[in-house]
Amino acid sequence: MLRLLRNRQLLATDVVGFCVLFSQVAIFTYVTFHLEAAPYGLSTAALGYLFVVYLFGAAVTPIAGRWVDVYGHRAGLAVGMAVGALGALLTLAAPLPLIIAGLALVGSGVFIAQACASSFIGVATAEDRGLAVGLYSAAYYLGGSLGGVLPSVFWDTGGWTLCVMLVLAVQAVTLGTALVAWRPVRA
C-alpha cells in the first residue's frame, strides 16, 4: 500500500477519478434545481428523462477507447475534458434543447475521461493492481460524494452559474493533473 501511495502517476489517476465523478454528480444533481425553477418549471418526471443523455456517453465510450489506443490516455482525457467543459458551458444557455445537448456532452466527456483514467491504472503500476483499482475506486466515489455536497455552497451563493464554474474549475484540475503526472504512452 505504501509503495502505491508513493506512485505519482497512480495518485494522479486517483485525483482524476475523484474529479471526474465529482463533475458528473455536481452537474446532474444541481441542474435539476435549475430546470425545476422558472422559466423551465420541469416536472419530476421530465427531470428524470434528462438522464437518458447518459446513453450518449455509453455509445461514445467504445469509440473513445479505440481513439485512446491510437493517441494515448492524456490526449483522450483532454478530449473528454474539452467535451465536458463545452457541455457544461452549454447548460448556461437559456434554450432547453441547448441545456439538454450540454448535458449529453457532459455525460460523454465524463465517460471518456473515466475510460482513460481507469485504463491508465495498468500503465501507472505493474504490481498490486487490485489494490491500485481499490484506491482509484475509493477516490472516485469520494469525488462523487463531495460532488453531491460541495456545490450546495455554490448553489446557495450564485445558483446554477456558480455551480457550473465550480465544475469547470474541477475539470481544469483534472486535466492539469493528468498532463503533469501521466507519462505520454499509448494504451
C-alpha positions, 0 to 999 in steps of 0.5 A: 500500500505504501509503495502505491501511495508513493506512485505519482502517476497512480495518485494522479489517476486517483485525483482524476477519478475523484474529479471526474465523478465529482463533475458528473454528480455536481452537474446532474444533481444541481441542474435539476434545481435549475430546470425545476425553477422558472422559466423551465418549471420541469416536472419530476418526471421530465427531470428524470428523462434528462438522464437518458443523455447518459446513453450518449456517453455509453455509445461514445465510450467504445469509440473513445477507447479505440481513439485512446489506443491510437493517441494515448490516455492524456490526449483522450482525457483532454478530449473528454475534458474539452467535451465536458467543459463545452457541455457544461458551458452549454447548460448556461444557455437559456434554450432547453434543447441547448441545456439538454445537448450540454448535458449529453456532452457532459455525460460523454466527456465524463465517460471518456475521461473515466475510460482513460483514467481507469485504463491508465491504472495498468500503465501507472503500476505493474504490481498490486493492481487490485489494490491500485483499482481499490484506491482509484475506486475509493477516490472516485466515489469520494469525488462523487460524494463531495460532488453531491455536497460541495456545490450546495455552497455554490448553489446557495451563493450564485445558483446554477452559474456558480455551480457550473464554474465550480465544475469547470474549475474541477475539470481544469484540475483534472486535466492539469493533473493528468498532463503533469503526472501521466507519462505520454504512452499509448494504451 
